[in-house]
Structure formats: C-alpha cells, structure tokens
Amino acid sequence: MALVTDATRTQAEMWFDPICPWAWMTSRWLLEVEQVREVDVTWSVMSLAVLNEGRDLPEAYREMMDRAWGPVRVIIAAAREHGDKVIKPLYDAMGTRIHLGGEKDYTKVLAPALAEVGLPEDLARFATLPDVDEELRASHERGIGLVGDEVGTPVIAVDGVAFFGPVVSPAPKGDAAGRLWDGCLLVAGTPGFFELKRTRTVGPIFD
C-alpha cells in the first residue's frame, strides 16, 4: 500500500544501522527537525556489516561486525512480515537498549525490543539466518549508492540530494536542530560540494 503524505511537506529518508551510535545521534536530531520544519522522515536500513565485507579490520571491530548482522536482519524480517511502519519503532526500541542502556550483546536486545513494539519475539531467530540478506543488501545498496562507499551510516536523502551525516553530539534541539537541517540542505545541494569535516573531540552524548 502506498504511503499517503502531505504534498506540502518535504519527504526525507534516513538509512541507519541500529548499532551505530552516530546514526542514533543523527536520528534523534531528525526527530527534532520534524518538529520545527515541514519535514517527514522515513527510515531505512543499511548495514555496517555489509559495508565492511572484505575489508582488513582490527580484530575487535571484525568481531563487532560479525555480531552486527543480527539487529539489521531482524528489522528487515519484521518489515517484510509486518510492513515498513515497524522499522522506526523497532529501531527506537533496539537503539534505546544498545546506546542508552549500554548493551553490547546485541542478541539480548532483540526479543525485548520486538516485544516492546508488539511484534512476535520469534522474529529474533532471523538474526543468525541469511533468509533476508538479499533484501538487506538491496536496502543497503539503495542508500550507499546515493553517496558512495567511502562513507558509513547514517545516510540522508531529501529532494534529490543525499549526504552522509551529519555527525553531531549532542543532538541539537528546537530551532538549533532546524538551523542545522537548513545548513545541511544548503551545502549538500551546492554543485561540486563534497566534504566538510573536523576532528571529533567528544563521543556520542546521549542526553
């Protein structure tokens, strides 16, 4: 069924991996943006595990990527069986446990997160199965194809323009969130503009 939207509002899409703390920060910012700008956000999955396939990674990061398959597979499986409307609330439920709760064993967040949003807990079985990997890879490639594989998560697309980030901590609130949105659209929509970056001096601040 097609999603009915208000034609006067801007439609944006964000791709996330639920284990990424920076994507979580960006998603919290976008929730603020929806309150102060005429913007509606839809939510899609990309995968750090897919992005890093075949790369030479430090052992600890490789182990994390091996575990990262679980949450994205479960979200894709839930969306396949119950519709795209479950993606955002399931992301919220997983992300709250992973980022605010500090749970690094991703298998422990799956069943409780599913239960919180009223989904069957047995969907957690997909975490270790490749059954939905084709759909997962398609969702990932749709997002990463807009910006290239030299970036990670999150990716945002709006009005024919896509960009990585913003990477921000803490997430701006109120009108500050709106001003950052305006600036992102301005620079991302400038022909020939590719990058604006500085060294991070703080980690994710979950406030």
Stockholm file with secondary structure:
# STOCKHOLM 1.0

chainA/1-207         MALVTDATRTQAEMWFDPICPWAWMTSRWLLEVEQVREVDVTWSVMSLAVLNEGRDLPEAYREMMDRAWGPVRVIIAAAREHGDKVIKPLYDAMGTRIHLGGEKDYTKVLAPALAEVGLPEDLARFATLPDVDEELRASHERGIGLVGDEVGTPVIAVDGVAFFGPVVSPAPKGDAAGRLWDGCLLVAGTPGFFELKRTRTVGPIFD
#=GR chainA/1-207 SS CCCCCCTTSEEEEEEECTTCHHHHHHHHHHHHHHHHSSEEEEEEECCHHHHTTTCCCCHHHHHHHHHHHHHHHHHHHHHHHHCGGGHHHHHHHHHIIIIISCCCCTHHHHHHHHHHTTCCGGGGGGGGCCTTHHHHHHHHHHHHTTTCTTCCSCEEEETTEEEECCCCSSCCCHHHHHHHHHHHHHHHTSTTCCCCCCCCCSCCCCC
#=GC SS_cons         CCCCCCTTSEEEEEEECTTCHHHHHHHHHHHHHHHHSSEEEEEEECCHHHHTTTCCCCHHHHHHHHHHHHHHHHHHHHHHHHCGGGHHHHHHHHHIIIIISCCCCTHHHHHHHHHHTTCCGGGGGGGGCCTTHHHHHHHHHHHHTTTCTTCCSCEEEETTEEEECCCCSSCCCHHHHHHHHHHHHHHHTSTTCCCCCCCCCSCCCCC
//
